[in-house]
């Protein structure tokens, strides 16, 4: 596993663009728990071993969370 050094720069740009264009950001990295959270999701059976893709249950939970964010 290799940490993506561009992550923080991309995150910053997403928030800047959302502000500039009156948009929103659904920050999955922070929603999951931030740095190191992929391991916890994997241990809970919600992420596959590649720590990039989710399991069916993981995707269902994320879908429910996104739906809740959009409707609350």
Secondary structure, DSSP 8 states (H G I E B T S, - for coil): ----TTHHHHHHHHHHHHHHTT-----HHHHHTSTTHHHHHHHTTSB-TTSSSB-HHHHHHHHHHHHHHHH-
